[in-house]
Amino acid sequence: MREKYKGIEVNNLSLALNNKLIIENSSFAVESGGLCVLLGANGAGKTSLLKALAGFLQPAKGDIRLWGKNITSLTRKNLAQIVSYVPQNHQLVYDCSVLDFVVTGRTPYLSVFSTPKRQDKILAFQALEILGIEKLAERSYLKLSGGERQMVLLARSLTQETKIMLLDEPTTFLDYSNQHLLMETLQTLLRRKKITVLVTLHDPNLALEYADQIIVIGENQILADLNKKEESFIIKIEEVMQRLYGAEVRIKKYDDRLLVLREREQENIMSRVV
Amino acid sequence: MKTCTSKRANIILLTGGIILPLVVFLISLCIGRYPLAPGEMLKLLISPLTGQDTAASSSYVVFWLVRFPRAVLVLLAGGALALAGTLYQNVMRNPLVSPDILGVSAGASLGAAFSIVVWNSNPQGTQFAAFSGGIVAVFIAFNLAKLARGERIVGLILAGVIISSLASSGVTLLKYLADPLQQLPAIEYWIMGGFYTADWELVRSVLPSLFIATGIILSLRWQINVLSLGEEEALALGVRVPLLRGILVTAATILVASVVSVAGIVSWIGLVVPHIVRTMVGNDCLKSIPLSISVGGIVLLTADTLARTITTSELPISILTSMVGAPFLAYLLWNVGKGNSSLKKR
């Protein structure tokens, strides 16, 4: 029954920020159990799109369906039980311990007047364990590094136990191995729990390695919506990447994996150096 | 280790929250122009139970009709101001915010001054006018803030500044128009504030509103925790931010307006006590919100006991709270450099 719904369905969506249209009449869908990467240049509207999906930004036009339900028909609390949002970076004014911070992920399941119980703390700790950062539990949130903070934010998102996870550049502050740990964790989670993940990234190689689907936005619209399994994926993605990152970009095959490289133009570089 | 820290927090909550206020309360009952020995004080305290007929004695009058209701009123007022302060510092995500940031004190002053000058009203009338003035000022500021699209908190703080300064200029105008022999001193004394008029009638008049507003805030303390993470964070966690903020601002305004309407402007408590509480139990609203009530009560009761005893005539209480509050804030600022102050951001 459930399987017939897409995780995320967006129809004819237009988004405006300060009366300026940033996304116009765009439609796309993400399968449940799929990892979708959103690529686009800085300022293309990736974050705004995520915010619209999380229900912070009211669409100027069009509708958004999450797990088959129109988000305008959901209460704030129901929405928070379906979709979680991991901001790119987050600052606290008042410090607290990492565990106390992660427990806030249980809020959508608490009644307005109640407070988190032992069970909620256990769930929060388990989320830290899944990501291998349970050592941080008693640490002060404000003293974490940017990378640690991103892992903690992801742990809170796991604690929220949502069907859909939206992540805004979750790998920005992570080192190489943690970038892959995070992406692998997401992949394992969504295979196991059939959740839907939409993540914005800047690194096209990470996108190629982990995405089931790649959506590219730019020029106020969706430039490409590609599924990794579709025919001539390599040719199409190369075309899009060239449009996005410049004509020198090439897609190479290495074993059965795809790599994005920039073709060097030896002479040009030499002439610049000399 | 975890149980150890939570045990320590529980000890702090128990002593700071219950034992200490009780001790300060009992000490305050003994001290004054008419000193009572602790034994005599305890005898008077249980006299209604023992049924001993001491009603005629002057110590009975001092104790039950003057000192006891005053101490109760001061405890309530201190608790209310500190609670509102802790609430606002979390809701506004700014550790330098005091509970009259939205103009409640200025509005209440305007209401009081208006009733004194225009209606020549009795103290009850002034109390009512001050309470209404405070509520109306915040209501206007809260709606004015909606003009600022986007950043709601900046809008709220700016709207509060605007309304406060308008109300202050209104107070100045009324002072200028007031009869200099009767009304002008009445306005000045009202604004200076104090608890010298305290009696059971006054306690009864503020008790219901304080009780209800405190109950609302206490029962929403987890939501306040989540709101202090920031507006988007709270939305993402399913909190109905505009509604919650509206309820909390209303409750805090009722608290402060009730206190201001009976005691005038008592400065600094709402700003400084939340910091004291944060150094004791950290930022978790589950602990800091209830504890700020007790600590606010202790601090204000200490200040009030001093105000009525260190000189032969009573000092306005705000002189004392400012004299202690301002240096305390300087101490916090000094600590920011050392990186362990509750003022420290990021």
Chai-1 contact restraints between the chains, C-beta under 6 A:
chainA,res_idxA,chainB,res_idxB,connection_type,confidence,min_distance_angstrom,max_distance_angstrom,comment,restraint_id
A,A54,B,A236,contact,1.0,0.0,6.0,A-B,restraint_1
A,F56,B,E232,contact,1.0,0.0,6.0,A-B,restraint_2
A,F56,B,L235,contact,1.0,0.0,6.0,A-B,restraint_3
A,R76,B,G238,contact,1.0,0.0,6.0,A-B,restraint_4
A,R76,B,R240,contact,1.0,0.0,6.0,A-B,restraint_5
A,K77,B,G238,contact,1.0,0.0,6.0,A-B,restraint_6
A,A80,B,L237,contact,1.0,0.0,6.0,A-B,restraint_7
A,A80,B,G238,contact,1.0,0.0,6.0,A-B,restraint_8
A,Y85,B,A236,contact,1.0,0.0,6.0,A-B,restraint_9
A,Q91,B,R346,contact,1.0,0.0,6.0,A-B,restraint_10
A,V93,B,R93,contact,1.0,0.0,6.0,A-B,restraint_11
A,V93,B,K345,contact,1.0,0.0,6.0,A-B,restraint_12
A,Y94,B,N283,contact,1.0,0.0,6.0,A-B,restraint_13
A,D95,B,N283,contact,1.0,0.0,6.0,A-B,restraint_14
A,C96,B,N283,contact,1.0,0.0,6.0,A-B,restraint_15
A,T104,B,V226,contact,1.0,0.0,6.0,A-B,restraint_16
A,T107,B,V226,contact,1.0,0.0,6.0,A-B,restraint_17
A,T107,B,L237,contact,1.0,0.0,6.0,A-B,restraint_18
A,T107,B,G238,contact,1.0,0.0,6.0,A-B,restraint_19
A,P108,B,G238,contact,1.0,0.0,6.0,A-B,restraint_20
A,F113,B,S219,contact,1.0,0.0,6.0,A-B,restraint_21
A,T115,B,W222,contact,1.0,0.0,6.0,A-B,restraint_22
A,T115,B,L286,contact,1.0,0.0,6.0,A-B,restraint_23
